[in-house]
Amino acid sequence: MKDRNIKLRIVWMIPNVFMYVLFMGCGAFVFSNVDGLRDINRLGIWLIMLALLLFASLFGSYRIWSWIKQGKM
């Protein structure tokens, strides 16, 4: 049972870590191209996307943490 829980944690953590890496990569892109995105009026869309990526990452981390606390994982 313990071995299954560790595998389940790894399976859920891989996409969560990917979301954090995606957030950092998109954030680096946005911050290196702020002037160009502002010129074509797309900065707001990219910032909203970054906020949604951060929210998804944090929510995923919270769910994993709560499942571990409840003993489901």
N, C-alpha and C positions, 0 to 999 in steps of 0.2 A: 504494500500500500504506500509506503514511504517513497519507493522508487517511482511510482505512478505520479505522485504529487510533484516530485522534482521535474519530471518530464512535462507535466502539465504547466508548471510555472515557466519553463523554458519556452514552450510553444506559445504562451500568451505574452511573454516578455519580448520576443523577437520582433513582432510587429510594432510594439510600443517603442522599442529602441529605434526602429526604423522611422517612426513618426518624429522622434526628437531629432534624428539626423536630417530628415527632410526639412524640419523647421529651421535648423541651423543653416542648411544649404540655401534655402529660399531667402532666409534673412540676410545672408551674406550677399546674395544676388541683389536684393532690394536695396540694401544700404550702399552697395557699390554703384548702383544705377539710379539713385534718387533723382538726380537732375533730369535725366532722360525720361524717366517715368512721369515726372511732374510735367515735363514739356508736352507729352502726349496724353496727359490727363488719365493716367492709369495707376498712379501711386495709391489712391484710395482703395482700389480693387485689390492690389497686392497686399496692402496693410490689413484689409479685412481677411484675406486668405491666410496671412500669417497668424492673425488672432484666432482663426478657426483651427488651424493646425496646432497651435499651442493649447487651445481648449481640448481638442481631441487627445492630445498627448497627456495632458494633466488628468483628464477624465479616465483614460485608460490606466494610468498609474494608480489613481484612486480606487478603481474597481479591482485591480489586482491586489492592492494592499488590503481592501476590505474582504476579499475572498480568502486571503491568507489568514486574516484575523478570525474569520468565521470558521476556519478549518475546512473549507471547501477545496482548498488548493494546497 
